[in-house]
Each structure stands twice: as C-alpha cells, then as structure tokens.
Amino acid sequence: MRKRHLILLVVVLGQLGLIAMRYQSNGGFKGPVTSRVHKLENGFRDAVREIEANHDVNSVESWIGLGEIYTTFALMPEAEYCFRRALDVGDLDLTQQFKFGICLSRRGKIETAIKVLKPVGASQDELASHANLQIGLDYLRLDDRVNAEVFLRRTQNDEIADFALSRILIRDDRAQEAVVILDRLIARSPNSMRAHQMQGWAYEKLGNEQEARSCFDRSMHTSEMITIHPISRDWDEENVNGMGASVALTASTVALEEGDTETATRQAMDAFKLLEPLWRPAYAIQATLSFLKSGDPDAALFYLKRWLIHDGESAYLWELVGDCYLAKGSEVQAEAAWLRGRVVRASKTVQANAECCRKLSELYASQGDLLKAEQYRGYHKYESGRLQWRDNKVREANSELSEAAEILVDDADVWFLLAEAQRALSDRSAAKRSYEECLRLAPNHGRAIVGLGLVQ
C-alpha cells in the first residue's frame, strides 16, 4: 500500500507541476484574460476581444472597465473575477464600488451586494441615491419589505423607487401614503400611465371608488411609460451602443438623414455582418429605408421578407411593404399591404395604422375612387385621434374624432372613442349622445354602457 501511495503522490505532484508550467507559460498571474465572449454576435465578440488584448493587469481602472463590459453582456463569473482582481491591485473609489455591487446583485449574491453598496448609499456621492435604490430592490428580492422601504425612501425623486415603495405600501394596508407618493410622481410626470394606474389601485384599497375610477380614466388616455431602468441599465445601453453592429447602424441612420444613401446602405450591410448570427428588426428597418430611398425597392423587400420570417407581421412592416410596391409601380400589391397594415394593430404610440389609412386614401384619390378615398380619410382621422387620445392631447383627439364620426357614421368604435374624449372634456351632453349612437350600432358594447352610466 505504501508503494501505491508513493506512486500516486508522484503522479499527483507531476500533474501539479504540469499545471504550474502551463500557467506560467500563459503569463501566470499577469496572463491575458479570455472570456466566453465568443457566444456573442460577431461585432461584440471582436470588440471585447480587442479590449481583452489591450487589458492592463496592473490597473484598477482596466479591471473595472473589463468587469463592467462583462456585466453588460451577462458574463457574470468573468465580471466578478475582474472586480475581485481590481481589489487585489488597489482600492476602489465609490463609483467602482457601486459597479461591483451591481455585478454581485446580478450574480445573485444579494447579501454581499448590499454590504458593498451600503457605503456608497451612505456617502454624499452623486451615486448615493442610485445605490440606495439598488439596495432597496435587493431587499425586496429577499422579501424584506421593512428594510426595502427604509432604503427606497432614501432615494431622490426616483420613479423606480416611487413605484416600488407605493406597491409595498398598498400591500401593507398603507395606501394613503402611497397616494401621496404617487401625487408627487404625477406632478413630475403627469402623462405617466403607470402612475395613474397604480394610484387607482391605492384608491381601490381605500374603498374610494370615485377617485379610483378617475385614475383609471386618466390612465386610459396617457401613454408615457417611465422606463424601469436603474442607472446601471443606462450604462449597459451606452456600452452596447458604443461597439459592434450598433455603431454601423447609427452611422447608417445619420447618413440617411443627410441624404447619403450610398453610405447608408453600405453601413446597413456592415451592421448585418457584425450582427451575425443574431437578428433584430431595427436593422431590417434601417436596411429597408436605405434601399427604398436609394431607389432599390426589390432589395428593401428582401429585408422586409426576412423581418416577417423572423419576427412576424406588424403594421409598420406592412406600411413599408406598401411603400416598396408603390415604388415598383404595383398599386394593387401596395393597396393589399396597406389594407393588411390597417388591420394589424400597432403599439399605442406607433403611427403605422394611421399612415396606412392616409396612404390608402391618397391612392384611391389618385385612382378617382372618391368614395373610398373619403372613407379612408375618415379612418385616418380616427387613427390619428386614437394617437392624440393616448398622448393625453384630449382636445386634439376630440377634433380628429369629431371629423371621423361625420364620415364614418356607422362605426361604433369611432362613436365610442369620441364619447370618451367628450367625457374627458366634461362635455356630458355631447358624450351622452355619442355613447347612445355607439350603443345603437353595437348594443352590447360594454364600455359604452359603463360610460353612458357615468354621464347620465
């Protein structure tokens, strides 16, 4: 047995020696960093590899910068390694410590992240409020609402903290405090749909149905979405936009705005190469616009087809398809595309539905079909009114929808939305007539029934 033990010990020591030799041959403690960045798209991979190649292992700033890049691309083991190596090299300032805390939080090491972030939150640094927000969110992940509230209250005019704190207060039967916080938020962002909606929930919790209803009504004609992104997410976007395909896409957009279609198309093609093997519709849109403006609708249609295959249809896609076919001289196919674009609902702030209707109206007018041209002018007014309504421009919406109702007299949806705009303007008699007209056309229109009850 002793002989076997001795042989095994020799083998183990030999292997350790080989590992040490390999470690030294690769630079030892100062060896180059190699991450799993090969899993990313081509442009990001090459950009990060260049940063790794130029990395200074004796610089805290270099380790922090590399760690931040890895954090952006969710290479969390590599990111934490970089931050800890930075600690080996020297001390971290508050900004660097904040970035380390964000890394640990995303890594799932929440308790450690809180310990790292607390000195930043207790400082007078400009990142103190952001650190307290992250600590509060991390305590929520630990289901510690008491500590979460403490740190969320230490933030300064932070929308994310206001939403999170309000949700805690409503859940803990302190809805009146939530109402006060949301009042301050709405004063800063009066067009915030989410703020009005949450304030409605608070009033519901208090049993105040009238105020809850008012909040609900306001949420239905506000469209601003406060981005629930802490500052670290903004840094992620800056990192992404500063390398790879995003750079080429931005260059293509700028060139197209300046009328340089040759550069716009070339940069769009470069963006696709840097984007491989992934796909994003924004790149197809830019390629389409570039080729369409340069007089090559067939190439534009090729990228629209790829967009349709990858992401499915959308109103904006069909609007662009119609533009391409019209540029090719095929009015029948352009009409079919725009008709489809009118049916596929766009996002509440996207103008594609309205634009499809406007282009159909102009197409029919050019063909001498004045009846259809007027009909789709009415649809354009209706869709434009919807957009104004969602953007809290109630008077403008009322004007557009009134004109639409004069043209589309048999469309219940037009009468309903007109009634909603009139009610928002406190024109109860006009709203009552419009609701009644809607219900005459669609007797089971539930929201019109509710609206009529509110104005009677």
Secondary structure, DSSP 8 states (H G I E B T S, - for coil): -HHHHHHHHHHHHHHHHHHHHHHHHTTGGG-----SGGGS-HHHHHHHHHHHHT--TT-HHHHHHHHHHHHHTT-HHHHHHHHHHHHHHS---HHHHHHHHHHHHHHT-HHHHHHHHHHHHTSSSTTHHHHHHHHHHHHHHTT-HHHHHHHHTTSSS-HHHHHHHHHHHHHTT-HHHHHHHHHHHHHH-TTBHHHHHHHHHHHHHHT-HHHHHHHHHHHHT--B------HHHHHHHHHHHTSTHHHHHHHHHHHHHTT-HHHHHHHHHHHHHHHTT---HHHHHHHHHHHHHTT-HHHHHHHHHHHHHHH---HHHHHHHHHHHHHTT-HHHHHHHHHHHHHS---TT--HHHHHHHHHHHHHHHTT-HHHHHHHHHHHHHHHHHHHHHTT-HHHHHHHHHHHHHH-TT-HHHHHHHHHHHHHTT-HHHHHHHHHHHHHH-TT-HHHHHHHHHH-
